[in-house]
Amino acid sequence: MPAHDFPLPVVLLIVFGAAKLMGEIFVKLRQPALVGEILAGVIIGPSLLGWIAPNTTLTALSDLGVMFLLLKPGFR
């Protein structure tokens, strides 16, 4: 199933919404929210459902997110 060609705001809404939803579900299951967020990316990405395909904009935003994720534990 090929990835859909959604506009960027819709893609960001899908990505952030799925990550937040799965994160909350995993917190309720007493698991780290990060595991649910990563699983949401695997589910909506080209591995399973194929709703979102990587492009240059998403790659740049994901790299920025990884940098913030790595810095977060250092500032606690």
N, CA, C, O and CB atoms as a CASP TS submission, in Angstrom:
PFRMAT TS
TARGET T0000
AUTHOR 0000-0000-0000
METHOD Language model
MODEL 1
PARENT N/A
ATOM      1  N   MET     1       0.845  -1.179   0.000  1.00  0.00           N
ATOM      2  CA  MET     1       0.000   0.000   0.000  1.00  0.00           C
ATOM      3  C   MET     1       0.887   1.238   0.000  1.00  0.00           C
ATOM      4  O   MET     1       1.655   1.427   0.943  1.00  0.00           O
ATOM      5  CB  MET     1      -0.959   0.000   1.218  1.00  0.00           C
ATOM      6  N   PRO     2       0.811   2.083  -1.015  1.00  0.00           N
ATOM      7  CA  PRO     2       1.692   3.257  -1.075  1.00  0.00           C
ATOM      8  C   PRO     2       1.272   4.330  -0.075  1.00  0.00           C
ATOM      9  O   PRO     2       0.112   4.411   0.330  1.00  0.00           O
ATOM     10  CB  PRO     2       1.698   3.843  -2.488  1.00  0.00           C
ATOM     11  N   ALA     3       2.241   5.144   0.306  1.00  0.00           N
ATOM     12  CA  ALA     3       1.966   6.235   1.241  1.00  0.00           C
ATOM     13  C   ALA     3       1.118   7.292   0.553  1.00  0.00           C
ATOM     14  O   ALA     3       1.253   7.535  -0.647  1.00  0.00           O
ATOM     15  CB  ALA     3       3.280   6.855   1.775  1.00  0.00           C
ATOM     16  N   HIS     4       0.259   7.904   1.319  1.00  0.00           N
ATOM     17  CA  HIS     4      -0.597   8.954   0.792  1.00  0.00           C
ATOM     18  C   HIS     4       0.186  10.249   0.697  1.00  0.00           C
ATOM     19  O   HIS     4       1.148  10.462   1.434  1.00  0.00           O
ATOM     20  CB  HIS     4      -1.846   9.138   1.669  1.00  0.00           C
ATOM     21  N   ASP     5      -0.228  11.103  -0.207  1.00  0.00           N
ATOM     22  CA  ASP     5       0.446  12.387  -0.401  1.00  0.00           C
ATOM     23  C   ASP     5      -0.343  13.476   0.320  1.00  0.00           C
ATOM     24  O   ASP     5      -1.015  14.290  -0.313  1.00  0.00           O
ATOM     25  CB  ASP     5       0.592  12.722  -1.919  1.00  0.00           C
ATOM     26  N   PHE     6      -0.255  13.482   1.659  1.00  0.00           N
ATOM     27  CA  PHE     6      -0.943  14.476   2.459  1.00  0.00           C
ATOM     28  C   PHE     6      -0.128  15.760   2.498  1.00  0.00           C
ATOM     29  O   PHE     6       1.095  15.709   2.370  1.00  0.00           O
ATOM     30  CB  PHE     6      -1.200  13.951   3.879  1.00  0.00           C
ATOM     31  N   PRO     7      -0.778  16.919   2.673  1.00  0.00           N
ATOM     32  CA  PRO     7      -0.019  18.150   2.906  1.00  0.00           C
ATOM     33  C   PRO     7       0.686  18.092   4.267  1.00  0.00           C
ATOM     34  O   PRO     7       0.275  17.347   5.157  1.00  0.00           O
ATOM     35  CB  PRO     7      -0.953  19.387   2.834  1.00  0.00           C
ATOM     36  N   LEU     8       1.735  18.877   4.415  1.00  0.00           N
ATOM     37  CA  LEU     8       2.574  18.827   5.615  1.00  0.00           C
ATOM     38  C   LEU     8       1.789  19.019   6.913  1.00  0.00           C
ATOM     39  O   LEU     8       2.030  18.263   7.855  1.00  0.00           O
ATOM     40  CB  LEU     8       3.646  19.877   5.524  1.00  0.00           C
ATOM     41  N   PRO     9       0.867  19.981   7.028  1.00  0.00           N
ATOM     42  CA  PRO     9       0.133  20.107   8.303  1.00  0.00           C
ATOM     43  C   PRO     9      -0.663  18.843   8.657  1.00  0.00           C
ATOM     44  O   PRO     9      -0.765  18.488   9.832  1.00  0.00           O
ATOM     45  CB  PRO     9      -0.819  21.303   8.235  1.00  0.00           C
ATOM     46  N   VAL    10      -1.215  18.175   7.669  1.00  0.00           N
ATOM     47  CA  VAL    10      -1.969  16.943   7.930  1.00  0.00           C
ATOM     48  C   VAL    10      -1.011  15.833   8.363  1.00  0.00           C
ATOM     49  O   VAL    10      -1.324  15.061   9.269  1.00  0.00           O
ATOM     50  CB  VAL    10      -2.773  16.507   6.670  1.00  0.00           C
ATOM     51  N   VAL    11       0.139  15.752   7.727  1.00  0.00           N
ATOM     52  CA  VAL    11       1.143  14.746   8.111  1.00  0.00           C
ATOM     53  C   VAL    11       1.577  14.964   9.551  1.00  0.00           C
ATOM     54  O   VAL    11       1.659  14.010  10.325  1.00  0.00           O
ATOM     55  CB  VAL    11       2.373  14.802   7.168  1.00  0.00           C
ATOM     56  N   LEU    12       1.856  16.209   9.919  1.00  0.00           N
ATOM     57  CA  LEU    12       2.276  16.493  11.291  1.00  0.00           C
ATOM     58  C   LEU    12       1.165  16.175  12.280  1.00  0.00           C
ATOM     59  O   LEU    12       1.436  15.678  13.373  1.00  0.00           O
ATOM     60  CB  LEU    12       2.697  17.957  11.431  1.00  0.00           C
ATOM     61  N   LEU    13      -0.080  16.453  11.916  1.00  0.00           N
ATOM     62  CA  LEU    13      -1.206  16.121  12.785  1.00  0.00           C
ATOM     63  C   LEU    13      -1.319  14.615  12.987  1.00  0.00           C
ATOM     64  O   LEU    13      -1.555  14.152  14.103  1.00  0.00           O
ATOM     65  CB  LEU    13      -2.508  16.671  12.202  1.00  0.00           C
ATOM     66  N   ILE    14      -1.153  13.863  11.926  1.00  0.00           N
ATOM     67  CA  ILE    14      -1.218  12.405  12.027  1.00  0.00           C
ATOM     68  C   ILE    14      -0.079  11.876  12.892  1.00  0.00           C
ATOM     69  O   ILE    14      -0.296  11.044  13.773  1.00  0.00           O
ATOM     70  CB  ILE    14      -1.166  11.763  10.628  1.00  0.00           C
ATOM     71  N   VAL    15       1.129  12.359  12.641  1.00  0.00           N
ATOM     72  CA  VAL    15       2.298  11.877  13.392  1.00  0.00           C
ATOM     73  C   VAL    15       2.184  12.233  14.872  1.00  0.00           C
ATOM     74  O   VAL    15       2.344  11.364  15.730  1.00  0.00           O
ATOM     75  CB  VAL    15       3.594  12.469  12.809  1.00  0.00           C
ATOM     76  N   PHE    16       1.911  13.496  15.177  1.00  0.00           N
ATOM     77  CA  PHE    16       1.829  13.915  16.578  1.00  0.00           C
ATOM     78  C   PHE    16       0.625  13.293  17.278  1.00  0.00           C
ATOM     79  O   PHE    16       0.719  12.907  18.443  1.00  0.00           O
ATOM     80  CB  PHE    16       1.755  15.440  16.672  1.00  0.00           C
ATOM     81  N   GLY    17      -0.492  13.194  16.588  1.00  0.00           N
ATOM     82  CA  GLY    17      -1.682  12.594  17.183  1.00  0.00           C
ATOM     83  C   GLY    17      -1.480  11.128  17.501  1.00  0.00           C
ATOM     84  O   GLY    17      -1.846  10.670  18.583  1.00  0.00           O
ATOM     85  N   ALA    18      -0.900  10.387  16.570  1.00  0.00           N
ATOM     86  CA  ALA    18      -0.650   8.967  16.805  1.00  0.00           C
ATOM     87  C   ALA    18       0.358   8.774  17.931  1.00  0.00           C
ATOM     88  O   ALA    18       0.193   7.887  18.768  1.00  0.00           O
ATOM     89  CB  ALA    18      -0.147   8.290  15.524  1.00  0.00           C
ATOM     90  N   ALA    19       1.397   9.596  17.954  1.00  0.00           N
ATOM     91  CA  ALA    19       2.414   9.485  19.004  1.00  0.00           C
ATOM     92  C   ALA    19       1.817   9.787  20.372  1.00  0.00           C
ATOM     93  O   ALA    19       2.087   9.073  21.337  1.00  0.00           O
ATOM     94  CB  ALA    19       3.588  10.434  18.720  1.00  0.00           C
ATOM     95  N   LYS    20       1.013  10.834  20.463  1.00  0.00           N
ATOM     96  CA  LYS    20       0.397  11.191  21.744  1.00  0.00           C
ATOM     97  C   LYS    20      -0.575  10.110  22.204  1.00  0.00           C
ATOM     98  O   LYS    20      -0.585   9.742  23.378  1.00  0.00           O
ATOM     99  CB  LYS    20      -0.329  12.538  21.633  1.00  0.00           C
ATOM    100  N   LEU    21      -1.385   9.606  21.290  1.00  0.00           N
ATOM    101  CA  LEU    21      -2.353   8.573  21.631  1.00  0.00           C
ATOM    102  C   LEU    21      -1.662   7.308  22.139  1.00  0.00           C
ATOM    103  O   LEU    21      -2.027   6.774  23.186  1.00  0.00           O
ATOM    104  CB  LEU    21      -3.221   8.246  20.421  1.00  0.00           C
ATOM    105  N   MET    22      -0.672   6.836  21.398  1.00  0.00           N
ATOM    106  CA  MET    22       0.038   5.620  21.813  1.00  0.00           C
ATOM    107  C   MET    22       0.838   5.854  23.094  1.00  0.00           C
ATOM    108  O   MET    22       0.956   4.955  23.926  1.00  0.00           O
ATOM    109  CB  MET    22       0.974   5.140  20.693  1.00  0.00           C
ATOM    110  N   GLY    23       1.385   7.058  23.253  1.00  0.00           N
ATOM    111  CA  GLY    23       2.109   7.382  24.483  1.00  0.00           C
ATOM    112  C   GLY    23       1.195   7.318  25.695  1.00  0.00           C
ATOM    113  O   GLY    23       1.574   6.775  26.733  1.00  0.00           O
ATOM    114  N   GLU    24      -0.002   7.867  25.572  1.00  0.00           N
ATOM    115  CA  GLU    24      -0.962   7.835  26.678  1.00  0.00           C
ATOM    116  C   GLU    24      -1.416   6.405  26.986  1.00  0.00           C
ATOM    117  O   GLU    24      -1.572   6.032  28.149  1.00  0.00           O
ATOM    118  CB  GLU    24      -2.178   8.711  26.349  1.00  0.00           C
ATOM    119  N   ILE    25      -1.624   5.617  25.942  1.00  0.00           N
ATOM    120  CA  ILE    25      -2.022   4.219  26.153  1.00  0.00           C
ATOM    121  C   ILE    25      -0.934   3.467  26.912  1.00  0.00           C
ATOM    122  O   ILE    25      -1.224   2.700  27.830  1.00  0.00           O
ATOM    123  CB  ILE    25      -2.310   3.522  24.802  1.00  0.00           C
ATOM    124  N   PHE    26       0.316   3.691  26.524  1.00  0.00           N
ATOM    125  CA  PHE    26       1.402   2.978  27.198  1.00  0.00           C
ATOM    126  C   PHE    26       1.597   3.461  28.632  1.00  0.00           C
ATOM    127  O   PHE    26       1.996   2.673  29.490  1.00  0.00           O
ATOM    128  CB  PHE    26       2.700   3.144  26.419  1.00  0.00           C
ATOM    129  N   VAL    27       1.327   4.730  28.913  1.00  0.00           N
ATOM    130  CA  VAL    27       1.409   5.214  30.289  1.00  0.00           C
ATOM    131  C   VAL    27       0.338   4.522  31.136  1.00  0.00           C
ATOM    132  O   VAL    27       0.594   4.142  32.279  1.00  0.00           O
ATOM    133  CB  VAL    27       1.240   6.764  30.344  1.00  0.00           C
ATOM    134  N   LYS    28      -0.858   4.360  30.570  1.00  0.00           N
ATOM    135  CA  LYS    28      -1.922   3.652  31.293  1.00  0.00           C
ATOM    136  C   LYS    28      -1.542   2.197  31.562  1.00  0.00           C
ATOM    137  O   LYS    28      -1.964   1.607  32.556  1.00  0.00           O
ATOM    138  CB  LYS    28      -3.235   3.710  30.498  1.00  0.00           C
ATOM    139  N   LEU    29      -0.736   1.626  30.657  1.00  0.00           N
ATOM    140  CA  LEU    29      -0.267   0.252  30.836  1.00  0.00           C
ATOM    141  C   LEU    29       0.999   0.180  31.692  1.00  0.00           C
ATOM    142  O   LEU    29       1.621  -0.877  31.806  1.00  0.00           O
ATOM    143  CB  LEU    29      -0.008  -0.388  29.479  1.00  0.00           C
ATOM    144  N   ARG    30       1.375   1.314  32.292  1.00  0.00           N
ATOM    145  CA  ARG    30       2.563   1.434  33.141  1.00  0.00           C
ATOM    146  C   ARG    30       3.844   1.105  32.388  1.00  0.00           C
ATOM    147  O   ARG    30       4.741   0.444  32.912  1.00  0.00           O
ATOM    148  CB  ARG    30       2.434   0.525  34.349  1.00  0.00           C
ATOM    149  N   GLN    31       3.908   1.574  31.164  1.00  0.00           N
ATOM    150  CA  GLN    31       5.098   1.437  30.325  1.00  0.00           C
ATOM    151  C   GLN    31       5.565   2.841  29.945  1.00  0.00           C
ATOM    152  O   GLN    31       4.777   3.783  30.025  1.00  0.00           O
ATOM    153  CB  GLN    31       4.806   0.564  29.044  1.00  0.00           C
ATOM    154  N   PRO    32       6.809   3.004  29.538  1.00  0.00           N
ATOM    155  CA  PRO    32       7.278   4.331  29.136  1.00  0.00           C
ATOM    156  C   PRO    32       6.521   4.844  27.905  1.00  0.00           C
ATOM    157  O   PRO    32       6.285   4.103  26.951  1.00  0.00           O
ATOM    158  CB  PRO    32       8.785   4.293  28.847  1.00  0.00           C
ATOM    159  N   ALA    33       6.151   6.116  27.949  1.00  0.00           N
ATOM    160  CA  ALA    33       5.419   6.726  26.837  1.00  0.00           C
ATOM    161  C   ALA    33       6.247   6.695  25.556  1.00  0.00           C
ATOM    162  O   ALA    33       5.699   6.570  24.461  1.00  0.00           O
ATOM    163  CB  ALA    33       5.030   8.172  27.180  1.00  0.00           C
ATOM    164  N   LEU    34       7.553   6.808  25.691  1.00  0.00           N
ATOM    165  CA  LEU    34       8.427   6.813  24.523  1.00  0.00           C
ATOM    166  C   LEU    34       8.291   5.537  23.703  1.00  0.00           C
ATOM    167  O   LEU    34       8.376   5.577  22.476  1.00  0.00           O
ATOM    168  CB  LEU    34       9.868   6.995  24.952  1.00  0.00           C
ATOM    169  N   VAL    35       8.082   4.415  24.365  1.00  0.00           N
ATOM    170  CA  VAL    35       7.917   3.142  23.646  1.00  0.00           C
ATOM    171  C   VAL    35       6.653   3.188  22.793  1.00  0.00           C
ATOM    172  O   VAL    35       6.660   2.734  21.649  1.00  0.00           O
ATOM    173  CB  VAL    35       7.854   1.948  24.639  1.00  0.00           C
ATOM    174  N   GLY    36       5.580   3.729  23.338  1.00  0.00           N
ATOM    175  CA  GLY    36       4.341   3.872  22.575  1.00  0.00           C
ATOM    176  C   GLY    36       4.488   4.836  21.419  1.00  0.00           C
ATOM    177  O   GLY    36       3.933   4.602  20.346  1.00  0.00           O
ATOM    178  N   GLU    37       5.227   5.919  21.617  1.00  0.00           N
ATOM    179  CA  GLU    37       5.436   6.897  20.557  1.00  0.00           C
ATOM    180  C   GLU    37       6.234   6.286  19.411  1.00  0.00           C
ATOM    181  O   GLU    37       5.922   6.514  18.242  1.00  0.00           O
ATOM    182  CB  GLU    37       6.155   8.137  21.103  1.00  0.00           C
ATOM    183  N   ILE    38       7.254   5.517  19.740  1.00  0.00           N
ATOM    184  CA  ILE    38       8.053   4.863  18.697  1.00  0.00           C
ATOM    185  C   ILE    38       7.217   3.821  17.972  1.00  0.00           C
ATOM    186  O   ILE    38       7.297   3.701  16.750  1.00  0.00           O
ATOM    187  CB  ILE    38       9.316   4.209  19.300  1.00  0.00           C
ATOM    188  N   LEU    39       6.422   3.073  18.711  1.00  0.00           N
ATOM    189  CA  LEU    39       5.548   2.083  18.094  1.00  0.00           C
ATOM    190  C   LEU    39       4.522   2.742  17.167  1.00  0.00           C
ATOM    191  O   LEU    39       4.183   2.177  16.127  1.00  0.00           O
ATOM    192  CB  LEU    39       4.835   1.267  19.173  1.00  0.00           C
ATOM    193  N   ALA    40       4.031   3.915  17.526  1.00  0.00           N
ATOM    194  CA  ALA    40       3.105   4.646  16.661  1.00  0.00           C
ATOM    195  C   ALA    40       3.775   4.988  15.333  1.00  0.00           C
ATOM    196  O   ALA    40       3.151   4.887  14.276  1.00  0.00           O
ATOM    197  CB  ALA    40       2.611   5.932  17.359  1.00  0.00           C
ATOM    198  N   GLY    41       5.038   5.390  15.386  1.00  0.00           N
ATOM    199  CA  GLY    41       5.767   5.684  14.158  1.00  0.00           C
ATOM    200  C   GLY    41       5.939   4.466  13.276  1.00  0.00           C
ATOM    201  O   GLY    41       5.847   4.555  12.052  1.00  0.00           O
ATOM    202  N   VAL    42       6.190   3.328  13.902  1.00  0.00           N
ATOM    203  CA  VAL    42       6.329   2.087  13.133  1.00  0.00           C
ATOM    204  C   VAL    42       4.999   1.714  12.490  1.00  0.00           C
ATOM    205  O   VAL    42       4.962   1.260  11.346  1.00  0.00           O
ATOM    206  CB  VAL    42       6.829   0.935  14.037  1.00  0.00           C
ATOM    207  N   ILE    43       3.907   1.907  13.227  1.00  0.00           N
ATOM    208  CA  ILE    43       2.592   1.528  12.712  1.00  0.00           C
ATOM    209  C   ILE    43       2.161   2.406  11.547  1.00  0.00           C
ATOM    210  O   ILE    43       1.715   1.884  10.525  1.00  0.00           O
ATOM    211  CB  ILE    43       1.557   1.601  13.818  1.00  0.00           C
ATOM    212  N   ILE    44       2.282   3.733  11.670  1.00  0.00           N
ATOM    213  CA  ILE    44       1.793   4.619  10.600  1.00  0.00           C
ATOM    214  C   ILE    44       2.805   4.795   9.473  1.00  0.00           C
ATOM    215  O   ILE    44       2.454   5.288   8.401  1.00  0.00           O
ATOM    216  CB  ILE    44       1.441   5.980  11.175  1.00  0.00           C
ATOM    217  N   GLY    45       4.041   4.402   9.699  1.00  0.00           N
ATOM    218  CA  GLY    45       5.073   4.552   8.684  1.00  0.00           C
ATOM    219  C   GLY    45       4.999   3.484   7.612  1.00  0.00           C
ATOM    220  O   GLY    45       4.056   2.694   7.583  1.00  0.00           O
ATOM    221  N   PRO    46       5.989   3.456   6.730  1.00  0.00           N
ATOM    222  CA  PRO    46       5.959   2.518   5.608  1.00  0.00           C
ATOM    223  C   PRO    46       6.098   1.052   6.006  1.00  0.00           C
ATOM    224  O   PRO    46       5.885   0.173   5.171  1.00  0.00           O
ATOM    225  CB  PRO    46       7.043   2.861   4.655  1.00  0.00           C
ATOM    226  N   SER    47       6.451   0.766   7.266  1.00  0.00           N
ATOM    227  CA  SER    47       6.607  -0.624   7.687  1.00  0.00           C
ATOM    228  C   SER    47       5.286  -1.379   7.754  1.00  0.00           C
ATOM    229  O   SER    47       5.222  -2.541   7.353  1.00  0.00           O
ATOM    230  CB  SER    47       7.279  -0.674   9.030  1.00  0.00           C
ATOM    231  N   LEU    48       4.229  -0.738   8.254  1.00  0.00           N
ATOM    232  CA  LEU    48       2.950  -1.437   8.408  1.00  0.00           C
ATOM    233  C   LEU    48       1.849  -0.810   7.564  1.00  0.00           C
ATOM    234  O   LEU    48       1.527  -1.319   6.490  1.00  0.00           O
ATOM    235  CB  LEU    48       2.531  -1.446   9.869  1.00  0.00           C
ATOM    236  N   LEU    49       1.266   0.294   8.037  1.00  0.00           N
ATOM    237  CA  LEU    49       0.120   0.880   7.339  1.00  0.00           C
ATOM    238  C   LEU    49       0.509   1.680   6.103  1.00  0.00           C
ATOM    239  O   LEU    49      -0.254   1.743   5.139  1.00  0.00           O
ATOM    240  CB  LEU    49      -0.644   1.763   8.278  1.00  0.00           C
ATOM    241  N   GLY    50       1.669   2.281   6.124  1.00  0.00           N
ATOM    242  CA  GLY    50       2.126   3.055   4.979  1.00  0.00           C
ATOM    243  C   GLY    50       1.404   4.371   4.783  1.00  0.00           C
ATOM    244  O   GLY    50       1.325   4.868   3.659  1.00  0.00           O
ATOM    245  N   TRP    51       0.868   4.956   5.866  1.00  0.00           N
ATOM    246  CA  TRP    51       0.178   6.240   5.733  1.00  0.00           C
ATOM    247  C   TRP    51       1.150   7.378   5.468  1.00  0.00           C
ATOM    248  O   TRP    51       0.834   8.308   4.726  1.00  0.00           O
ATOM    249  CB  TRP    51      -0.630   6.535   6.984  1.00  0.00           C
ATOM    250  N   ILE    52       2.318   7.309   6.066  1.00  0.00           N
ATOM    251  CA  ILE    52       3.300   8.388   5.981  1.00  0.00           C
ATOM    252  C   ILE    52       4.590   7.830   5.379  1.00  0.00           C
ATOM    253  O   ILE    52       5.104   6.800   5.814  1.00  0.00           O
ATOM    254  CB  ILE    52       3.566   9.022   7.389  1.00  0.00           C
ATOM    255  N   ALA    53       5.097   8.534   4.372  1.00  0.00           N
ATOM    256  CA  ALA    53       6.376   8.163   3.770  1.00  0.00           C
ATOM    257  C   ALA    53       7.417   9.221   4.135  1.00  0.00           C
ATOM    258  O   ALA    53       7.102  10.411   4.170  1.00  0.00           O
ATOM    259  CB  ALA    53       6.246   8.017   2.217  1.00  0.00           C
ATOM    260  N   PRO    54       8.634   8.807   4.401  1.00  0.00           N
ATOM    261  CA  PRO    54       9.668   9.786   4.732  1.00  0.00           C
ATOM    262  C   PRO    54       9.968  10.693   3.539  1.00  0.00           C
ATOM    263  O   PRO    54      10.027  10.239   2.396  1.00  0.00           O
ATOM    264  CB  PRO    54      10.947   9.075   5.189  1.00  0.00           C
ATOM    265  N   ASN    55      10.157  11.976   3.825  1.00  0.00           N
ATOM    266  CA  ASN    55      10.601  12.934   2.814  1.00  0.00           C
ATOM    267  C   ASN    55      11.620  13.858   3.478  1.00  0.00           C
ATOM    268  O   ASN    55      11.947  13.676   4.651  1.00  0.00           O
ATOM    269  CB  ASN    55       9.388  13.750   2.209  1.00  0.00           C
ATOM    270  N   THR    56      12.113  14.831   2.752  1.00  0.00           N
ATOM    271  CA  THR    56      13.186  15.673   3.299  1.00  0.00           C
ATOM    272  C   THR    56      12.719  16.485   4.499  1.00  0.00           C
ATOM    273  O   THR    56      13.473  16.655   5.457  1.00  0.00           O
ATOM    274  CB  THR    56      13.718  16.610   2.224  1.00  0.00           C
ATOM    275  N   THR    57      11.498  16.987   4.464  1.00  0.00           N
ATOM    276  CA  THR    57      10.986  17.793   5.576  1.00  0.00           C
ATOM    277  C   THR    57      10.824  16.945   6.827  1.00  0.00           C
ATOM    278  O   THR    57      11.263  17.342   7.907  1.00  0.00           O
ATOM    279  CB  THR    57       9.645  18.440   5.203  1.00  0.00           C
ATOM    280  N   LEU    58      10.201  15.783   6.694  1.00  0.00           N
ATOM    281  CA  LEU    58      10.025  14.911   7.857  1.00  0.00           C
ATOM    282  C   LEU    58      11.358  14.403   8.394  1.00  0.00           C
ATOM    283  O   LEU    58      11.525  14.239   9.603  1.00  0.00           O
ATOM    284  CB  LEU    58       9.133  13.732   7.498  1.00  0.00           C
ATOM    285  N   THR    59      12.295  14.157   7.503  1.00  0.00           N
ATOM    286  CA  THR    59      13.614  13.716   7.945  1.00  0.00           C
ATOM    287  C   THR    59      14.308  14.805   8.751  1.00  0.00           C
ATOM    288  O   THR    59      14.911  14.519   9.785  1.00  0.00           O
ATOM    289  CB  THR    59      14.476  13.316   6.745  1.00  0.00           C
ATOM    290  N   ALA    60      14.230  16.049   8.292  1.00  0.00           N
ATOM    291  CA  ALA    60      14.838  17.159   9.027  1.00  0.00           C
ATOM    292  C   ALA    60      14.163  17.352  10.382  1.00  0.00           C
ATOM    293  O   ALA    60      14.842  17.576  11.384  1.00  0.00           O
ATOM    294  CB  ALA    60      14.755  18.454   8.207  1.00  0.00           C
ATOM    295  N   LEU    61      12.833  17.266  10.422  1.00  0.00           N
ATOM    296  CA  LEU    61      12.123  17.412  11.691  1.00  0.00           C
ATOM    297  C   LEU    61      12.422  16.260  12.642  1.00  0.00           C
ATOM    298  O   LEU    61      12.525  16.467  13.851  1.00  0.00           O
ATOM    299  CB  LEU    61      10.626  17.503  11.446  1.00  0.00           C
ATOM    300  N   SER    62      12.562  15.054  12.110  1.00  0.00           N
ATOM    301  CA  SER    62      12.875  13.913  12.980  1.00  0.00           C
ATOM    302  C   SER    62      14.299  14.035  13.534  1.00  0.00           C
ATOM    303  O   SER    62      14.543  13.682  14.688  1.00  0.00           O
ATOM    304  CB  SER    62      12.714  12.578  12.207  1.00  0.00           C
ATOM    305  N   ASP    63      15.229  14.528  12.729  1.00  0.00           N
ATOM    306  CA  ASP    63      16.592  14.748  13.235  1.00  0.00           C
ATOM    307  C   ASP    63      16.593  15.776  14.359  1.00  0.00           C
ATOM    308  O   ASP    63      17.300  15.615  15.354  1.00  0.00           O
ATOM    309  CB  ASP    63      17.524  15.211  12.097  1.00  0.00           C
ATOM    310  N   LEU    64      15.802  16.829  14.199  1.00  0.00           N
ATOM    311  CA  LEU    64      15.683  17.844  15.244  1.00  0.00           C
ATOM    312  C   LEU    64      15.064  17.245  16.502  1.00  0.00           C
ATOM    313  O   LEU    64      15.499  17.551  17.612  1.00  0.00           O
ATOM    314  CB  LEU    64      14.843  19.033  14.750  1.00  0.00           C
ATOM    315  N   GLY    65      14.057  16.399  16.337  1.00  0.00           N
ATOM    316  CA  GLY    65      13.430  15.733  17.477  1.00  0.00           C
ATOM    317  C   GLY    65      14.390  14.820  18.208  1.00  0.00           C
ATOM    318  O   GLY    65      14.367  14.753  19.437  1.00  0.00           O
ATOM    319  N   VAL    66      15.229  14.118  17.474  1.00  0.00           N
ATOM    320  CA  VAL    66      16.221  13.240  18.105  1.00  0.00           C
ATOM    321  C   VAL    66      17.214  14.060  18.920  1.00  0.00           C
ATOM    322  O   VAL    66      17.616  13.645  20.007  1.00  0.00           O
ATOM    323  CB  VAL    66      16.964  12.404  17.042  1.00  0.00           C
ATOM    324  N   MET    67      17.609  15.207  18.409  1.00  0.00           N
ATOM    325  CA  MET    67      18.536  16.058  19.170  1.00  0.00           C
ATOM    326  C   MET    67      17.901  16.513  20.478  1.00  0.00           C
ATOM    327  O   MET    67      18.550  16.484  21.524  1.00  0.00           O
ATOM    328  CB  MET    67      18.957  17.284  18.335  1.00  0.00           C
ATOM    329  N   PHE    68      16.631  16.933  20.428  1.00  0.00           N
ATOM    330  CA  PHE    68      15.951  17.334  21.665  1.00  0.00           C
ATOM    331  C   PHE    68      15.773  16.153  22.609  1.00  0.00           C
ATOM    332  O   PHE    68      15.894  16.307  23.824  1.00  0.00           O
ATOM    333  CB  PHE    68      14.590  17.954  21.346  1.00  0.00           C
ATOM    334  N   LEU    69      15.490  14.988  22.067  1.00  0.00           N
ATOM    335  CA  LEU    69      15.322  13.795  22.890  1.00  0.00           C
ATOM    336  C   LEU    69      16.615  13.441  23.616  1.00  0.00           C
ATOM    337  O   LEU    69      16.583  13.038  24.779  1.00  0.00           O
ATOM    338  CB  LEU    69      14.862  12.617  22.032  1.00  0.00           C
ATOM    339  N   LEU    70      17.741  13.588  22.943  1.00  0.00           N
ATOM    340  CA  LEU    70      19.031  13.284  23.572  1.00  0.00           C
ATOM    341  C   LEU    70      19.408  14.330  24.610  1.00  0.00           C
ATOM    342  O   LEU    70      20.100  14.016  25.579  1.00  0.00           O
ATOM    343  CB  LEU    70      20.126  13.189  22.515  1.00  0.00           C
ATOM    344  N   LEU    71      18.963  15.568  24.423  1.00  0.00           N
ATOM    345  CA  LEU    71      19.302  16.626  25.378  1.00  0.00           C
ATOM    346  C   LEU    71      18.389  16.616  26.599  1.00  0.00           C
ATOM    347  O   LEU    71      18.779  17.097  27.663  1.00  0.00           O
ATOM    348  CB  LEU    71      19.230  17.982  24.700  1.00  0.00           C
ATOM    349  N   LYS    72      17.191  16.079  26.463  1.00  0.00           N
ATOM    350  CA  LYS    72      16.202  16.120  27.540  1.00  0.00           C
ATOM    351  C   LYS    72      16.693  15.511  28.847  1.00  0.00           C
ATOM    352  O   LYS    72      16.506  16.142  29.888  1.00  0.00           O
ATOM    353  CB  LYS    72      14.961  15.412  27.106  1.00  0.00           C
ATOM    354  N   PRO    73      17.308  14.329  28.870  1.00  0.00           N
ATOM    355  CA  PRO    73      17.751  13.754  30.146  1.00  0.00           C
ATOM    356  C   PRO    73      18.854  14.581  30.819  1.00  0.00           C
ATOM    357  O   PRO    73      18.982  14.564  32.043  1.00  0.00           O
ATOM    358  CB  PRO    73      18.248  12.334  29.924  1.00  0.00           C
ATOM    359  N   GLY    74      19.631  15.288  30.038  1.00  0.00           N
ATOM    360  CA  GLY    74      20.720  16.072  30.606  1.00  0.00           C
ATOM    361  C   GLY    74      20.255  17.304  31.343  1.00  0.00           C
ATOM    362  O   GLY    74      21.003  17.851  32.154  1.00  0.00           O
ATOM    363  N   PHE    75      19.022  17.766  31.083  1.00  0.00           N
ATOM    364  CA  PHE    75      18.534  18.995  31.709  1.00  0.00           C
ATOM    365  C   PHE    75      17.548  18.722  32.840  1.00  0.00           C
ATOM    366  O   PHE    75      16.853  19.639  33.277  1.00  0.00           O
ATOM    367  CB  PHE    75      17.880  19.880  30.669  1.00  0.00           C
ATOM    368  N   ARG    76      17.473  17.510  33.312  1.00  0.00           N
ATOM    369  CA  ARG    76      16.538  17.221  34.420  1.00  0.00           C
ATOM    370  C   ARG    76      17.167  17.506  35.735  1.00  0.00           C
ATOM    371  O   ARG    76      16.533  17.322  36.775  1.00  0.00           O
ATOM    372  CB  ARG    76      16.073  15.779  34.386  1.00  0.00           C
TER
END
